[in-house]
Amino acid sequence: MIQTPGRSIVFCAIASGLEQEWSVSFRDNSPNLAIVYAFLRRPRGIIVVQQRVTPEELLRAHLKFRQKIMRDLNLQLLPDISMEAYFDKSQRIRTDQKKALWHKSIIIGLIEMWLFNFKSEAQKSQWLGSYAHLAARKG
């Protein structure tokens, strides 16, 4: 939560873990999408940012989109939704991101961050990873 004089701003994120290392995350804000795009994106990690929505609207959009992905890719939700499983999966994702960062050229990443500025608002608000390509092939 961010406190400003006279009001509080709460950021909300809703995530689902799916089979085959897929994940879907809906957020109502992101501090710097260009950094996420250039350095932290994952082929099977879908991120959608919808600003100025209520948590209820964010949840509805997340559930609807998650159902579409599950149908399109023939995936199921992960059965274990315990805290331990969540932290284990989060740790694996961070470890994979760290490995990817070691192999990523800083120059390429900075160029990708600069090019991110030229994307449309719709392109900036979502990272579909490999899903867009796989769904297009299937459809």
Salt bridges, closest charged atoms under 4 A:
GLU21 OE1 - LYS89 NZ 3.75
GLU21 OE2 - ARG92 NH2 3.78
ASP72 OD2 - LYS68 NZ 2.95
ASP88 OD2 - ARG92 NH1 2.48
GLU112 OE2 - ARG41 NH2 3.34
GLU112 OE1 - LYS104 NZ 2.55
GLU121 OE2 - LYS124 NZ 3.79
